[in-house]
Amino acid sequence: MHYIAVNYPQFWDKVEKNEEASLSKKSVKIDVTPLSDKTPAVSIKTPAVFIKMKEGTSMAECAWNGYVYNVYSTGEFVKFKIEREGEIPNPTSFNGWEWGWYTKDTDNSSVLFPPFFEVLRNTEKWEELEDYTYMLFRVMGVHTIYKWDKKNQSGRAYGFFKFKNLAVIYDCTLNSDFEKAKGEQIQNYCNKLKGGSVELDSRTIEKFHTHQKQVWIITRGQDRLIGRTNDIAVKEITIDRLIKIYESRLLSAISEEELENQFRNISSKSQ
């Protein structure tokens, strides 16, 4: 269980650590019956999300992860202390919540997901999309992976990885109409793969002449086969699909061979 606490300006972002705060019982959607005036404060820290709404709207302006503790009842109020931790990027997923304090059952699988997964699903910054996609591959167990320096990235893919007998050049984009914008680049990626090697830096060349070769454009759109150049499949792969593969590997303990097959067969057919 965790709490979702929604309020308007001049509240969550103003409450200091260890400072006592209070809310009217009318706004608290949790069961306050056990919290009689004579009940000692509940000191256990309960995970919480604190949401600050834009005044007069149901639009979330800011949100933070944190904890609620030292909860007790007094008269018409529930009093408590809060501890804010990191600010949640792109809080618009909380739009529509009404003012109040709610309980929410925690999905047990959510503890398996690193916090940056939510950044991947919501960020509007291409740098974050690229950096956290690289980290997603790493936590899935892809260790032969390389990302090119952003300063020297013009016209190049974001990264390259090998996994078993699969070699992939991948790029990341927030642009839903990327085929027009990246058409020439995608052709260059195919040509590079066809050559059977890539220069990772001035001293390192990775070879993959006998590997199956694919180009992945990683988006938040849909999984699909864009086309083929010679024997090289060009695919659109979504962040959600990669996260599902991560979850599958974690919960089902699939082998590297099975993981390779999942990678190889994503979006193998045209939509």
CORSULLIN-V243604 format. One record per residue. N is the residue number from 1. RES is the residue in one letter. OMEGA is omega in degrees with one decimal (* if undefined). BURIAL is I if it has 16 or more other C-alpha atoms within 10 Angstrom, else O. Layout:
n:N res:RES omega:OMEGA burial:BURIAL
n:N res:RES omega:OMEGA burial:BURIAL
This chain:
n:1 res:M omega:168.8 burial:O
n:2 res:H omega:-178.5 burial:I
n:3 res:Y omega:167.0 burial:I
n:4 res:I omega:-174.7 burial:I
n:5 res:A omega:-173.3 burial:I
n:6 res:V omega:176.6 burial:I
n:7 res:N omega:-176.1 burial:I
n:8 res:Y omega:-174.3 burial:I
n:9 res:P omega:178.2 burial:O
n:10 res:Q omega:176.9 burial:O
n:11 res:F omega:-171.9 burial:O
n:12 res:W omega:-178.0 burial:I
n:13 res:D omega:179.6 burial:O
n:14 res:K omega:-178.0 burial:O
n:15 res:V omega:-178.8 burial:O
n:16 res:E omega:177.8 burial:O
n:17 res:K omega:-179.5 burial:O
n:18 res:N omega:174.8 burial:O
n:19 res:E omega:-178.8 burial:O
n:20 res:E omega:176.8 burial:O
n:21 res:A omega:179.9 burial:I
n:22 res:S omega:174.4 burial:O
n:23 res:L omega:174.2 burial:I
n:24 res:S omega:178.9 burial:O
n:25 res:K omega:180.0 burial:I
n:26 res:K omega:-178.0 burial:O
n:27 res:S omega:-175.7 burial:I
n:28 res:V omega:-175.7 burial:I
n:29 res:K omega:176.0 burial:O
n:30 res:I omega:-179.8 burial:O
n:31 res:D omega:-177.8 burial:O
n:32 res:V omega:-178.0 burial:O
n:33 res:T omega:-180.0 burial:O
n:34 res:P omega:-175.3 burial:O
n:35 res:L omega:177.8 burial:I
n:36 res:S omega:-178.4 burial:O
n:37 res:D omega:-178.1 burial:O
n:38 res:K omega:-177.7 burial:O
n:39 res:T omega:176.4 burial:O
n:40 res:P omega:179.6 burial:O
n:41 res:A omega:176.8 burial:I
n:42 res:V omega:-170.5 burial:O
n:43 res:S omega:-177.7 burial:O
n:44 res:I omega:178.4 burial:O
n:45 res:K omega:177.7 burial:I
n:46 res:T omega:178.7 burial:I
n:47 res:P omega:-177.3 burial:I
n:48 res:A omega:169.7 burial:I
n:49 res:V omega:179.8 burial:I
n:50 res:F omega:-174.1 burial:I
n:51 res:I omega:176.2 burial:I
n:52 res:K omega:-178.4 burial:I
n:53 res:M omega:172.6 burial:I
n:54 res:K omega:-173.5 burial:O
n:55 res:E omega:176.6 burial:O
n:56 res:G omega:-178.7 burial:O
n:57 res:T omega:172.6 burial:O
n:58 res:S omega:-179.1 burial:I
n:59 res:M omega:179.9 burial:I
n:60 res:A omega:179.1 burial:I
n:61 res:E omega:178.9 burial:I
n:62 res:C omega:174.6 burial:I
n:63 res:A omega:-178.7 burial:I
n:64 res:W omega:165.1 burial:I
n:65 res:N omega:177.5 burial:I
n:66 res:G omega:-176.2 burial:I
n:67 res:Y omega:170.2 burial:I
n:68 res:V omega:178.9 burial:I
n:69 res:Y omega:-176.6 burial:I
n:70 res:N omega:-178.1 burial:I
n:71 res:V omega:174.2 burial:I
n:72 res:Y omega:-176.4 burial:I
n:73 res:S omega:174.1 burial:I
n:74 res:T omega:-179.6 burial:O
n:75 res:G omega:-178.9 burial:O
n:76 res:E omega:-174.8 burial:O
n:77 res:F omega:166.7 burial:I
n:78 res:V omega:-179.1 burial:I
n:79 res:K omega:-172.3 burial:I
n:80 res:F omega:171.3 burial:I
n:81 res:K omega:179.3 burial:I
n:82 res:I omega:175.0 burial:I
n:83 res:E omega:178.5 burial:I
n:84 res:R omega:173.7 burial:I
n:85 res:E omega:-175.0 burial:O
n:86 res:G omega:174.3 burial:O
n:87 res:E omega:-178.1 burial:O
n:88 res:I omega:179.0 burial:I
n:89 res:P omega:174.1 burial:I
n:90 res:N omega:-174.3 burial:I
n:91 res:P omega:-175.1 burial:I
n:92 res:T omega:177.1 burial:I
n:93 res:S omega:178.8 burial:O
n:94 res:F omega:177.4 burial:I
n:95 res:N omega:175.9 burial:O
n:96 res:G omega:177.5 burial:O
n:97 res:W omega:176.7 burial:I
n:98 res:E omega:179.2 burial:I
n:99 res:W omega:178.8 burial:I
n:100 res:G omega:-176.8 burial:I
n:101 res:W omega:-171.6 burial:I
n:102 res:Y omega:169.5 burial:I
n:103 res:T omega:180.0 burial:O
n:104 res:K omega:175.7 burial:O
n:105 res:D omega:-179.8 burial:O
n:106 res:T omega:173.1 burial:O
n:107 res:D omega:-176.3 burial:O
n:108 res:N omega:-177.8 burial:O
n:109 res:S omega:-175.9 burial:O
n:110 res:S omega:-179.9 burial:O
n:111 res:V omega:179.5 burial:O
n:112 res:L omega:-172.7 burial:O
n:113 res:F omega:174.4 burial:O
n:114 res:P omega:-178.6 burial:O
n:115 res:P omega:-177.0 burial:O
n:116 res:F omega:176.3 burial:I
n:117 res:F omega:179.4 burial:I
n:118 res:E omega:175.1 burial:O
n:119 res:V omega:178.9 burial:I
n:120 res:L omega:-176.2 burial:I
n:121 res:R omega:-170.7 burial:I
n:122 res:N omega:-172.2 burial:I
n:123 res:T omega:172.4 burial:O
n:124 res:E omega:-180.0 burial:O
n:125 res:K omega:-176.8 burial:O
n:126 res:W omega:179.6 burial:O
n:127 res:E omega:178.7 burial:O
n:128 res:E omega:177.9 burial:O
n:129 res:L omega:-178.9 burial:I
n:130 res:E omega:-175.6 burial:I
n:131 res:D omega:-176.9 burial:O
n:132 res:Y omega:172.1 burial:O
n:133 res:T omega:175.9 burial:I
n:134 res:Y omega:179.8 burial:I
n:135 res:M omega:177.7 burial:O
n:136 res:L omega:176.7 burial:I
n:137 res:F omega:-178.7 burial:I
n:138 res:R omega:-178.4 burial:O
n:139 res:V omega:175.0 burial:O
n:140 res:M omega:179.0 burial:I
n:141 res:G omega:176.3 burial:O
n:142 res:V omega:-173.4 burial:I
n:143 res:H omega:174.7 burial:O
n:144 res:T omega:-174.2 burial:O
n:145 res:I omega:-176.4 burial:I
n:146 res:Y omega:173.5 burial:I
n:147 res:K omega:-179.9 burial:I
n:148 res:W omega:-179.9 burial:O
n:149 res:D omega:-179.8 burial:O
n:150 res:K omega:-177.5 burial:O
n:151 res:K omega:-178.6 burial:O
n:152 res:N omega:-169.6 burial:O
n:153 res:Q omega:-174.3 burial:O
n:154 res:S omega:178.8 burial:O
n:155 res:G omega:-178.7 burial:O
n:156 res:R omega:174.1 burial:I
n:157 res:A omega:177.1 burial:I
n:158 res:Y omega:-174.7 burial:I
n:159 res:G omega:-178.7 burial:I
n:160 res:F omega:172.2 burial:I
n:161 res:F omega:171.6 burial:I
n:162 res:K omega:175.0 burial:I
n:163 res:F omega:-173.6 burial:I
n:164 res:K omega:-177.2 burial:O
n:165 res:N omega:-179.5 burial:O
n:166 res:L omega:176.2 burial:I
n:167 res:A omega:-173.7 burial:I
n:168 res:V omega:162.8 burial:I
n:169 res:I omega:-177.8 burial:I
n:170 res:Y omega:176.7 burial:I
n:171 res:D omega:-178.9 burial:I
n:172 res:C omega:178.6 burial:I
n:173 res:T omega:171.7 burial:I
n:174 res:L omega:-176.1 burial:O
n:175 res:N omega:-179.2 burial:O
n:176 res:S omega:-179.5 burial:O
n:177 res:D omega:-170.4 burial:O
n:178 res:F omega:-175.1 burial:O
n:179 res:E omega:177.8 burial:O
n:180 res:K omega:-175.8 burial:O
n:181 res:A omega:-172.7 burial:O
n:182 res:K omega:-175.6 burial:I
n:183 res:G omega:-179.2 burial:O
n:184 res:E omega:178.6 burial:O
n:185 res:Q omega:-179.2 burial:I
n:186 res:I omega:177.1 burial:I
n:187 res:Q omega:177.4 burial:O
n:188 res:N omega:178.8 burial:O
n:189 res:Y omega:179.5 burial:I
n:190 res:C omega:179.3 burial:I
n:191 res:N omega:179.6 burial:O
n:192 res:K omega:179.3 burial:O
n:193 res:L omega:-179.4 burial:I
n:194 res:K omega:179.2 burial:I
n:195 res:G omega:175.1 burial:O
n:196 res:G omega:177.0 burial:O
n:197 res:S omega:174.1 burial:O
n:198 res:V omega:176.0 burial:I
n:199 res:E omega:-177.5 burial:O
n:200 res:L omega:171.8 burial:O
n:201 res:D omega:-173.8 burial:O
n:202 res:S omega:-176.4 burial:O
n:203 res:R omega:-172.6 burial:O
n:204 res:T omega:174.4 burial:O
n:205 res:I omega:178.8 burial:O
n:206 res:E omega:-177.3 burial:I
n:207 res:K omega:-177.3 burial:O
n:208 res:F omega:-174.2 burial:I
n:209 res:H omega:-175.0 burial:O
n:210 res:T omega:-179.1 burial:O
n:211 res:H omega:166.6 burial:I
n:212 res:Q omega:-171.8 burial:I
n:213 res:K omega:178.6 burial:I
n:214 res:Q omega:171.0 burial:I
n:215 res:V omega:178.2 burial:I
n:216 res:W omega:168.7 burial:I
n:217 res:I omega:-172.2 burial:I
n:218 res:I omega:-172.0 burial:I
n:219 res:T omega:168.6 burial:I
n:220 res:R omega:-176.8 burial:I
n:221 res:G omega:-179.6 burial:I
n:222 res:Q omega:177.3 burial:I
n:223 res:D omega:-179.4 burial:I
n:224 res:R omega:171.2 burial:I
n:225 res:L omega:-179.0 burial:I
n:226 res:I omega:-179.5 burial:I
n:227 res:G omega:179.0 burial:O
n:228 res:R omega:171.2 burial:O
n:229 res:T omega:-169.4 burial:O
n:230 res:N omega:179.3 burial:O
n:231 res:D omega:-175.2 burial:O
n:232 res:I omega:178.2 burial:I
n:233 res:A omega:174.6 burial:I
n:234 res:V omega:-171.2 burial:I
n:235 res:K omega:165.2 burial:I
n:236 res:E omega:-177.1 burial:I
n:237 res:I omega:-177.3 burial:I
n:238 res:T omega:173.9 burial:I
n:239 res:I omega:-179.2 burial:I
n:240 res:D omega:178.3 burial:I
n:241 res:R omega:179.8 burial:O
n:242 res:L omega:178.6 burial:I
n:243 res:I omega:177.2 burial:I
n:244 res:K omega:176.9 burial:O
n:245 res:I omega:175.7 burial:I
n:246 res:Y omega:-179.0 burial:I
n:247 res:E omega:179.3 burial:I
n:248 res:S omega:-178.8 burial:O
n:249 res:R omega:-177.3 burial:I
n:250 res:L omega:-173.5 burial:O
n:251 res:L omega:-175.9 burial:O
n:252 res:S omega:179.7 burial:O
n:253 res:A omega:-178.8 burial:O
n:254 res:I omega:-176.6 burial:O
n:255 res:S omega:176.2 burial:O
n:256 res:E omega:179.0 burial:O
n:257 res:E omega:178.1 burial:O
n:258 res:E omega:178.0 burial:O
n:259 res:L omega:177.0 burial:I
n:260 res:E omega:179.2 burial:I
n:261 res:N omega:177.6 burial:O
n:262 res:Q omega:177.4 burial:O
n:263 res:F omega:-174.1 burial:I
n:264 res:R omega:-171.1 burial:I
n:265 res:N omega:174.2 burial:O
n:266 res:I omega:173.5 burial:I
n:267 res:S omega:-178.0 burial:I
n:268 res:S omega:-179.6 burial:I
n:269 res:K omega:177.9 burial:O
n:270 res:S omega:177.9 burial:O
n:271 res:Q omega:* burial:O
